[in-house]
Amino acid sequence: MDKMITSVDWTLIRAFLAVAEQGSLSGAARVLGSSQPTVGRQIREVEETLGVELFQRHAKGLTLTEIGHAVLPSAQTMRDAAGQINMIAAGQDRVPTGTVRLTASVIVSHFVLPPILARLRADEPGIQIELEATDSTDNLLFREADIALRMYRPDQLDMVTRHVVDLPLGIYAATSYLDRVGRPDTVTEMLEMDWVGYDRSDLMLRGMRELGWPVDRNFFATRTDDQAGNWRLIAAGCGIGIAQVATAHTNPAVERLFPDMELPALPIWLTAHEAMRKVPRVARVWDMLVEELPRAVS
């Protein structure tokens, strides 16, 4: 283990961890924002440096060898230590300048955050923003983001969380679609029309079944798991869909159906590592999000 710590570059350790956790070079490349050949080269290099075989190659990917399993805990400890070092160093900054990395869902990133971040840039020109629009869950512990906006309450240790606002949902369709097929008078009529929904995700299916609507994947005539794409399909006239009210209200080409029907709202939680939450630039962005998000979705 001493040889690994003193001889192997941290970049190679990150590649080893990514492949061990993802089970393939392609999966590791996506996580690292790298290319598959580069990750493959890094794995060969770390194995040559250590003089051992860390992975067994097979048709479906890579699995850890016995020595690979033995190395893994030490590599994970190195990653934890690197994350802590970064947070301690960042915590020494007492001036609200520098970069703050946010991660939020695709829809929130596209339709809710831009005007808030524009005001932030006007008020705090010394703060730079990196916005990661993704529906995956980044790990704040390893500084993949400074602040995360989540639709659920994270339960990681050493995290500060705050429920900021609930995003109301509504049922929408393009005026062009409704002009073509007619406007439903009842829920039964509405459920007989074309719908836009998710493809592999069952999130919308579960929500609709909770409303007593017995639907399955084939119920949706047009399907995509991309949230922004889902909304664009609704607005283009592919059918009826469920969308955030704040997003839909910005588009005059759509109409809300059955506005009195109550749908479950989506909570927004802010999350940051407790060490980063006190950094002035992070604290400033956090406070502005707390202040502005309720206004943005009202």
Buried (B, 14 or more C-beta within 10 A) or exposed (E): EEEBEEEBEEBBBBBBBBBBEBBBBBBBBBBBEBEBEBBBBBBEBBBEBBEBEBBEEEEEBBBBBEBBEEBBEBBBEBBEEBBBEBBEEBBEBEEBEBEBBBBBBBBBBBBBBEEBBEEBEEEBEEBEBEBBBEBEBBBBBBBBBBBBBBBEEBEEEEBBBBEBBEBBBBBBBBBEBBEEBEBBEEBEEBBEBBBBBBEEBEEBBEBBEEEEBEBEBEBBBBBBEBBBBBBBBBBBBBBBBBBBBBBBBEBEEBBBBBEEEEBEBBBBBBBBBEBBBBBBBBBBBBEBBEEBBEEBBE
